[in-house]
Amino acid sequence: MNLECVYQTPRPTKKDQSMSVAINAIRRLENKVEELTAAITSFQSSQRSPPAFYDSRSPIANMSQPSPSFTVVSHHAPREIVASPQASTPGRSSYPVPETNRAVKLSFSQHGVSSWPAIQQILPPEFVAARKALPMDYVIDIETHRLPLPMHIDYPARSDPDLWLTELPMSVVKALADAYFAVFHRNTPVLDKFHFFSSTLGLAMESDFGYDIESCLVLVVLALGCLGVKAYEEGNFALPSRSSSFGTGFVHPEWYELVLDEPAGLKFFNEARKRIGFLMSQNNLFIGQFYMLSTLYYAQLLRPIDSWTTVNRAALCCMSILSRKDSIDFEQWEGDMFSRLFWNTLMYETIITQELDLPLSGLLDYEADMPIPKFTPCPRPKTSISGLLVDEDDSFFNFHFLAQAAHRIILTRIRHNLYSFAEKEGHPSPSLTAEMHHQLEQWRNNLPPSLQFSDHEDADDGPSPAHVIAKAMLRSRYLVAKFHIGRPFLYKALHAPGQTTDSEYREIQKGLQGGMFWPTTMGLCVQMKSALPIKFGWCSQCFGQVLLFNAVALSSNSKLRGTLPEGWQEWVRTMMTLMERCGEESPGIAQDAELLRLI
């Protein structure tokens, strides 16, 4: 009868309501941190001591003036300054530092620790000589000159090279895509599962995997799916299937030979690389998704320069979309998908560029104006496929991603507000330090009940690889932030012990305690190396930490040595094990491990 259908608006479910509560809590936290930064800027410009209301509870609550919007300006991470040796002076460190009372910016990079003047004086001469023989950015130099990924494709047995993709059974394509969504998508939600299966996959199959973006997206998903299958095997988990339950152990599927590339998934990734060349001048949401998924693949293969190149390309797509005159409706599905792409891109780019001295894309400039995702469901008809693609775990992993986005904001504020050195008491500011601790604890306390964690729980307890990794990531990120809050004080104690107070030594102790036994760098997470997120970032953290723990242990400052937590030597051995395993895939990490063996 050609009448327009009118459907009743569905009532929000408990899951929708709890998601709304979680998003609002994280947004309140983000607003508080931005208001704090505005207050700090105002305080520093007035050059006065902190006002009386600036206490460790929440100084923002007492402020009557609304803060202006805050935009972070992107810069390279400053390098540590290395000065010439100087004669020792009572009350001063014998390790040379810049002769100035002005604050000197400290690098957030853990590779930068090796250039600290005190580190070069304390650690064994064999290490110092070997490090000086290398270029300043030796990791970039080594990784840039490594061989590229092989371009050949190992076609399946008895397959026509021109038709092997179209000859793949739909059940195999579905199984590999399921492995991707069960492992990588849950922690890096770049795509929409319903849209992929109901639209993207169908279009790619209709074109016989032609030279279109849908085919490129499907192929990179299948490449990551191969890594996902390897993760299930490494952790001895049953592959995701509606006909089997978790806990029965890994069983080789009949199509297992498809994942036996070196590295796994290469045949699919190379097919995607062949096709994307004809689309490389486009800048839209789907192209950005492809480059972010490629970033994820390169990151899992421990190819940091390749991953930085593709995340930079994903960032360019985001900025191209943001620069257009048409406004983005973030209340709609497509706008929310763009928000997901933005935050995935920004979070990875921040990690890789803070660790290595690589150019930023400029995406960070848009952070203050970008809402966090709501995970708006894709518009869908009421068909049977809608019910098949509903996963009860979706809200758990959505919460997890939002919590990581909020944590990244806090970590950025720690870097901006605490990472400077001045040879004077009260620097970094005790009030700012206390507030950073407060914001971190508020982040932890505001996590939804399903994400709450204790300090001593078993991170390996989970029904799937994604659950294990998600559980480990949140607790590890909490400990990482604790460690980074204490690191500027450790620099100060090494270079200006006469100006380091007892409370600052306590901050060092808390930081070193937070820098130990991160769940993502041990146990089942390391065993499932194919699925471990940001492996290069964790290995870089370990490199700097091994240097710092050994420097503290060898320091002549007894108060500093007293900050070492119990079990630090066991933790150093754990970190070395991770680096040596990952060094098998990355020559840059292998060089790091070789340097550390000289200590």
N, C-alpha and C positions, 0 to 999 in steps of 0.2 A: 504493500500500500504506500510505499515511499514515505513513511512517517519516521521522524527522528526519534530515536530511543532515548529515554531519560532514565538513568539508573540512580538508585538511592545511594547517597554518600555512605560508604562503610564506616562503621564506628571503629575508632582506634583500638587495636588489641593491646594486651598487657605488654607485649614485646615493643610495640610502637611507643607506648607511653614511657616505658623505662628507657628507651633510646632517647626520647626527647629530654628526659631528666638528665641523662648522662651528657648529652650535647650542651644543655644549658649550664651544667656544672663546669664543663671544660671551658665554655665561653666566658663564664664569670672569672675563672682563673686567668684566662688570657687577658681579659680587660684589666684585672688587678696588676698583672705584671707590667702591662703597658703604662698604666697610671704610675706605677713605681718608677719606671724609667723616666717618665716626664718629671716626676718629683726630683729625681737624682739630677737631671739636666738643669732644672731650676736652681737646685742647691749649689751645684758646681759653678754655675755662672755668677752667683752672688758671693762666692768665696767666703762663706761663713761656716761656722760649725753647725752640725745638724740640730734642728730645733728640738724642743723638749718632747714633742709628740712622736719623734722618730724612734720608736722602740721596736723590739723584736716580735711583737705580736702581729700587728698589721698597721703600719703607719698610714696606710691609705685610708683607713676607716675614719681618721680624724681630719681629713682634708676636706675643705668646703668647696674649693675651686675645682671645677671639672678640668681634666687634663686635655690638651690638644691632641689631635690624632698623631700617632707616632709612626714614622717610616724609617726603617733601617736602611742605611746607605751601605752598599756593598764595597768592600775593600779586600785587598789581599791580606792574608794573615801576616803581620810584621814578623821579621826574623829576629831571633835573639841576637843581642849585640855582644861580640867577643872583643875584649880589650886586651891590651898587652899586660904582662905581669907587673906587679907593683910590690913594693916592700910592705911587709905586714905591719899593722898598726894596732896597738891595744884597743880592744873593743870593736875591732873590724875583722872581717873575713880576710884571709890571705888569698882568696880567689878574686881576681880582678873584676870590677864592675864599672860601668860608666860613672865618671865623677860629676854627678849632678843630683840635685834634690828634686828635679822634675820627674814625673812618673814616666817610666819607659814601658811601652807596650810589650807584653809577652805573647809569644805565639801559642796558639791552642794546639799546634801539631805536636804529636808525641815523637816524631822524628826530629823535631827541633831541639829536644832535650839533649841530644848528643853534642850540641854546640854551646850549651851552658858553660861559662868559664869554670865553675866549680866542678862540673862533671869531668872536664878535661884535666883538672888538677888531681882529682881523687881517684879516678878509675885507672886500672893498670896501663902502663905505657904502651903495651902491645895493642890494646884496643885504641888508644888515642892515635897512635901512629897509623894504624890501619884505617881509621875513620878519616884522618887528614889526607890520606892518599886517594880518597874517593872524592868525586865532585860534590859540591854543596847539595845539589838535588840528585843524588846518585840513583834514587829509586825511579825518578822520572826518566833519567837517562837510560837506565837498564831496561825498564819496561817499554820505552819508546822504541828501542832497537831490537826487541825480541821478534821472532818470526811471527807473521800474521797467522790467523787461523787458516788451515788448509782449505783450498777451494774445491777440491774434488768431492764427488758424492759416491759413496758406496751403496749402489742400488741393491735392493733385496734380491735374493737368488731367484732366477727364472722370471725376472721382471723386465719389461721393456723400458729402457731409460726415459723414453718420451711419454710413457703412459703409467709409470709406477704409482704416481700419486692418485690418479683416477681409479686405479685397480685396488687401492686399499679398501678393505671391507669397512663399512660404516661402523661396525662394532669396534674395530681397532681405533679409528679416529675418535670415537666417543670415549673409549677407555683412556687414551692418552690425554684428551681434553679434560676428562674427569680427574686425572692425576695432577694436571696443572691447577685446576680449580681447588683441589683438595689440599695442595701444598702451598704453592706460591701466591695464588690469588688471595688466600685468606690473610696473608700478612702484607701483601702489596696489592690492594684491590684496584687495579688499573681498569679492568673491564667490568661489564655487567653480565652476569652469568646467563640470565634469561635472554638478553639481547643477543648474546653470542650464539646460543643454541637455536634461537627462533629466527634469527636474521643473518648474522655474519656467516655462520657455517653453511647455511643453505645457499647463499649467494656465491660463496667460494666453490661449492660443489657444482652449482649450475654452470659456472664459467670454466669448469674442469681445471681449477686452480690456475686461472689466467693471471694476467698482469694488472691486478686490481688490488686495492687496499684490503678488501675482505680476505683474499687469498693470503696476502702477506701476514695479516693478523692470525689467521688460522695456523699458518706454518710455524710462526714463532711460538704460538701456544703449544703446538705439538712438540717443538724442540724443548721447551720448558717441561712439558709433560714427560719426556724421556728422563730428564733429571729428576722429576718427581717420582717416577717409578724406581729409579736408583735409590732415592731416599727411603722409599718404603722397604726396599731390599736391605739397605744398610741398617735400618732400625728394626728389621724383622716384623713389619706390620703387614696385615692383609691389605691388598689393594682395595680402593674404594669400590663398592658394588652394592647394589640394592639386594642382591641375593646372598651376600655373606656378611657376617658380623665381624667387628673388630676383635682382635685378640687371638686369631687362629694362626697367625704367622704368615710370612711371605711365601707365595707359591708362584713359580715362574709361569707366566701366561704363554700361550702358544705363539704369540707374536713377539716374544722377548727379544729376538734377534734385531728388531728395529731399534732397540735402545743401546746396541753394542758398539756404536761409533766411539771414536776417541777424539774429542769428548762426546759424551752422550748427547743425542739430539742434533749432531752437526749436519746430517743429511737434510733435515727439515729446515734448519737455520740457513744453510747455503741456498736452498730453493727460495727462501724468503729474500735473501740478499740479492739473488738474481732478478727478482721482480721489483724490488723497491727502487732500483735505479731509475725506472721510468716514471716514478712518482715523487722523486726527491725534491722537486721545486714546490710541492704543495705544502700548505701549512694549515691544518685543521685538526679537530679533535682526534680523528682516527689515525692520522699520521703521527700525532703526538703519542698516542697510545702505542703504536708500533715501536717508536724509538724508545719509549720507556720500558717496554717489554724486552727490547734488544739490550738495553742497559742492564736489566735484571739477568739476562743470559750471560752477558760478558762478565758481570760481577760474580756470578756463580762459578765461572771458569777462572776467576782470579786474574782478570785482565783489566787492571784499573784504568789505564790510559784509554783503552777502547770503550770502557763503560763511561768514562768522563766525556768522550767525544759524542756518544749517542745521547747521554743525558743532556748535554749542551744543545743538541738538536731538538730534543723534546722541549726544553725550556724555550727555544726559539719559536716553536709552534705555539706555546702558551702565550708568549709575549705578543706574537702576531695577532692572536685572537683578542687579547686584552687591549691592543692598540686600535682596534677597529671602532668605528663610531657607534655601531649597534651595541646597546647595552646587553649584558648577560643576565638572564632571569635565573637566579640561583634557586628559586623555588620550584623550577621545573626540572624534569629528569636530565635533560641535556646539560643544563647549567650545573647541576649537582655532579654529573659525570666529569665536567671540566674541572670542578673543584677537586675531585679525587685525583685527576691527572696532575693538577698543579701541586698538590701537597706531596704526592709520591715523588714527583720530579724534584721539588725543592728540598725534601728531606734527604734524598740521596746526593744531590749536588752539594749540599752543605757539608756532608760528611767527607766526600772525596776532595773538595777544594780546601777545606780546613786542614786536612792532613797533608796534602801535597800542594806545593806552590803553583797552582794551576789557575788560569783566568776564570773569573766568574761570568755567568751569562747576563746578569742583571735582573734575574727573576726575583731575587730577594727584595728588590725595591717595591714589589707589589704585595709583599706578605701582609702588611698591616690592613690592606683593603680586601683581602681574600677570606671569605667565610670558610669555616671548616665544613666538610661534607655532612649531609643529613642521611645519605644512603637512600634517597628517594627511589622507590621501585620503578622499574621501566613500565610504561603503559602496556598493558597486555589484555588480550581478549580472554574471556572466561572459557578456556579450552583445557583439555586434559594436560597439555604440556606445562601449564602454569603450576598445577599441583605437583608434577614430577620434579620441578626445579626448586621447590621450597626446601630449605635446609634449616633445621632447628638450631644449628650452630652459627647461623649467619650473624645474629645479634652479638654473640660473644666476640667474633672476630671484627665486627664493625666497631664495637667498643674498644677493642684492642688497638685498632688503627688510630682512632681518635685520641686515645690516651698517648700513643707515641707522638702524634702531632703536637699535643700540648706539651709533652716532655721536651721535644725539640725546641720549642719556644723558650722554655725555662733555661735550657742549656745555652742557647744563644744569649740570653740575658746575663747568665753567669760569665760568659766570655766577655761581653761588652763592659760589665761593671766591676769585675774583680781582676781581670788579667792585665795588671800593670805592676811595675816595681818601682818603689821609691825608698831610699835609705832613710826612713824615719818611722817613728812609732805611729801606730794607728792607721797604717796603710798596708793592705786594703782595709777599707772602713769596716769596723766591727758591726755597725748597724746594717750595712749592706749585706755583709756575710750572714748575719742572723736572719735577715729577710729572705735571702736565697734559700737557707735551710727551711724557713717557714713555708715558702712557696713550694718547695719540693715535697715537704710533708703534707701540705694541703693537696697537692696533686695525688699523692698516694692515698690519702684518706678519702678523696672524692671518687676513687675508682669504683665502678659498679661492683656489687657483691660477687659476681662471677669472676672478676679480675683481681680480687683482693689476694694478697700473698703474705706469707709469714717469712721471717728471716731465716728459718731453718728447714723449710719444706723441701721435699724431693722434687726437683724440677723435671726429672725423667718420668714422672707418673702422668701419663696421658694416653688417650685412646688412639691417637694418630700422630704422625710427624708434625703436622701444623699445630696441634694442641701443645705438644712438648715444646716447640720453638716459641710459641706465643707466651707460654707461661715463663719460659726462661728469659725472654726478651724484656719483659716488664721489670722483673726483679733485677736483671743485669743493668738496665738503663737507670734504675734508681741508684744502684751502687756506683755506676759511672759518674752520675751527677755528684754524689758525695765525694768521690775521688777528685773531681775537677774543682770543687769548691776549695779543697785543701791544697791543691797544687801551687797556687801563687804564694802561699805561706811557706811551702817547702823551698821554693826558689829564694825567698827572702832569708830563711834560716841558713841556707847554704852560702849566701853572698853577703848578708848583713846580720850575723848572729847577735851583735851588740844591740840591735834595734828590734829584735824579735822578743815578744812578750810571752809570758806563760800561757796566756789564752790563745796565742797564735800557735804555740807548740801543741796545744790541745786540738786546734783545727787540723794541724798536720797529722796528728794521731788518728783523728776521725777520717781524714782523707785516705790515709794508707789502709785503714781498716776497710773502708768502702772500696778500695782498689783490689780486693782479694776475692778469690773463688766466685768469679762471675759464672752463672750457670750456662751461658752461651758458649763458653770456651772450654767446657769439660763435659764429661758424661755422654749422654745420648746425643746431644747436639753436635758434638765433634764427631761422634760415630757416624751421624747422618750428614757427612760433609757436603753432599750434593745439594742439600736444602738449607744449610746454615746461611742466614742472611748476612750481608755486608762483611764477608770473611776478611777482606783486606782491611777494613776498619778495625776489626777485633785484633788482627795480627799487628797492626800499627800501634794500637793501645798497648799490647803486650811488649813490644819493643821498648817503648818509653818507660814502661813500668819496671822492666828488668833493670834498666839503667838506674832508675831512681831508688829502687829497693837496695841495690848494691852500693850506690853512692851513700845512702844513709848508713848502711852497715859499716862502711869503711871511713866514715867521717870522724874527725877528731873531736867533734862536738858531742859530748856525752848526753846532753839534753836531747839532741836530735836523735842519737842512737836509741834513746829510751822511748821514742815514738814508734819503733818497729813493732808491729803486731805479732803475736805468736803464730807460728806456722808459715811465715813469709817465705822460707826457703822451699817448702813443699809447693807453695803457690808458684814460685819462680820455675820450678821443674815442670809444673803443669803448663805454664805459658810457653816454655821452650818446646814441649811436645807438640803443642798446637802449631807453632811457627815452623817446626821442622816438617810436619805433615803438609802444611800449606805451601811450604817452600818447594815441594815436589811439583807444584803447578805454576808457581810464580818465581821467576829469577830475582825479582826485587826483594821478596820476602826471604828467599834463600840467602841473599846477601846480608840481610838483617840478622838472620840466625847465625851466619858465619861470624859476624862481628861480635855477637853476644857470647859465642863460645870462647872468645879471647879474654873474657872477664874472669 
